[in-house]
Amino acid sequence: MSERKGKGFDAILASDSVFLTAEEVGKAAGWSPDMIRAQARENPALLGFPVTVLGTRTYIPRVPYLKHCGLYQEGDT
């Protein structure tokens, strides 16, 4: 894992936010936030983690995203 990705995941793990932005996930995963937004609108199932699109906003639930990445253990907050 690159240093850039590690910092992104560290920020997500340290966060207590319920939802993540496409920018936060993009930084952690090394993806373009615009690609995440476009995929969330066109075929969200291909992302592999749940997303909600409301208008121009894309919301990614933090805990399900961490579970998708294998970084969430039961009992974590």
Kinemage of the C-alpha trace (Angstrom):
@kinemage 1
@onewidth
@group {chain A} dominant
@subgroup {mainchain}
@vectorlist {calphas} color= white
{ca met a 1} P 0.000 0.000 0.000
{ca ser a 2} L 1.352 3.358 -0.923
{ca glu a 3} L 1.965 6.048 1.675
{ca arg a 4} L -0.780 8.172 0.111
{ca lys a 5} L -3.348 5.378 0.422
{ca gly a 6} L -2.295 4.632 3.974
{ca lys a 7} L -2.887 8.224 5.020
{ca gly a 8} L -6.331 8.159 3.437
{ca phe a 9} L -7.330 5.000 5.269
{ca asp a 10} L -5.889 6.344 8.527
{ca ala a 11} L -8.106 9.410 8.217
{ca ile a 12} L -11.169 7.256 7.551
{ca leu a 13} L -10.380 4.962 10.489
{ca ala a 14} L -9.877 7.943 12.801
{ca ser a 15} L -13.091 9.612 11.665
{ca asp a 16} L -16.326 9.266 13.606
{ca ser a 17} L -18.424 10.443 10.662
{ca val a 18} L -21.318 8.239 9.578
{ca phe a 19} L -20.789 9.001 5.889
{ca leu a 20} L -17.711 9.493 3.741
{ca thr a 21} L -17.337 11.633 0.643
{ca ala a 22} L -16.122 10.519 -2.754
{ca glu a 23} L -12.989 12.594 -2.092
{ca glu a 24} L -12.179 10.693 1.123
{ca val a 25} L -12.739 7.294 -0.461
{ca gly a 26} L -10.876 8.310 -3.608
{ca lys a 27} L -7.843 9.419 -1.617
{ca ala a 28} L -7.791 6.175 0.362
{ca ala a 29} L -8.379 3.877 -2.602
{ca gly a 30} L -6.319 5.816 -5.137
{ca trp a 31} L -9.383 6.423 -7.330
{ca ser a 32} L -10.710 9.569 -8.908
{ca pro a 33} L -13.583 11.033 -6.882
{ca asp a 34} L -15.325 11.830 -10.174
{ca met a 35} L -15.099 8.167 -11.194
{ca ile a 36} L -16.697 7.148 -7.883
{ca arg a 37} L -19.524 9.648 -8.377
{ca ala a 38} L -20.140 8.553 -11.976
{ca gln a 39} L -20.148 4.863 -11.076
{ca ala a 40} L -22.452 5.536 -8.117
{ca arg a 41} L -24.977 7.101 -10.516
{ca glu a 42} L -24.642 4.601 -13.375
{ca asn a 43} L -24.187 1.217 -11.670
{ca pro a 44} L -23.402 1.422 -7.946
{ca ala a 45} L -23.254 -2.369 -7.539
{ca leu a 46} L -19.945 -2.405 -9.428
{ca leu a 47} L -18.291 -0.346 -6.684
{ca gly a 48} L -18.672 -3.242 -4.244
{ca phe a 49} L -19.758 -1.077 -1.328
{ca pro a 50} L -23.041 0.758 -0.669
{ca val a 51} L -23.526 4.312 -1.852
{ca thr a 52} L -26.418 6.753 -1.812
{ca val a 53} L -26.805 9.451 -4.434
{ca leu a 54} L -29.013 12.434 -3.632
{ca gly a 55} L -28.971 14.971 -6.416
{ca thr a 56} L -25.334 15.798 -7.017
{ca arg a 57} L -24.140 14.424 -3.668
{ca thr a 58} L -22.662 10.955 -3.172
{ca tyr a 59} L -22.705 9.491 0.327
{ca ile a 60} L -20.734 6.389 1.289
{ca pro a 61} L -21.550 4.811 4.659
{ca arg a 62} L -18.266 4.625 6.617
{ca val a 63} L -18.701 1.288 8.417
{ca pro a 64} L -19.891 -0.703 5.364
{ca tyr a 65} L -17.017 0.793 3.350
{ca leu a 66} L -14.492 -0.255 6.014
{ca lys a 67} L -16.032 -3.751 6.076
{ca his a 68} L -15.684 -3.900 2.283
{ca cys a 69} L -11.993 -3.043 2.663
{ca gly a 70} L -11.524 -5.583 5.467
{ca leu a 71} L -10.611 -2.847 7.953
{ca tyr a 72} L -13.560 -3.034 10.354
{ca gln a 73} L -13.755 -5.346 13.327
{ca glu a 74} L -16.930 -5.825 15.347
{ca gly a 75} L -16.763 -3.550 18.368
{ca asp a 76} L -14.937 -0.772 16.477
{ca thr a 77} L -16.682 2.576 16.519
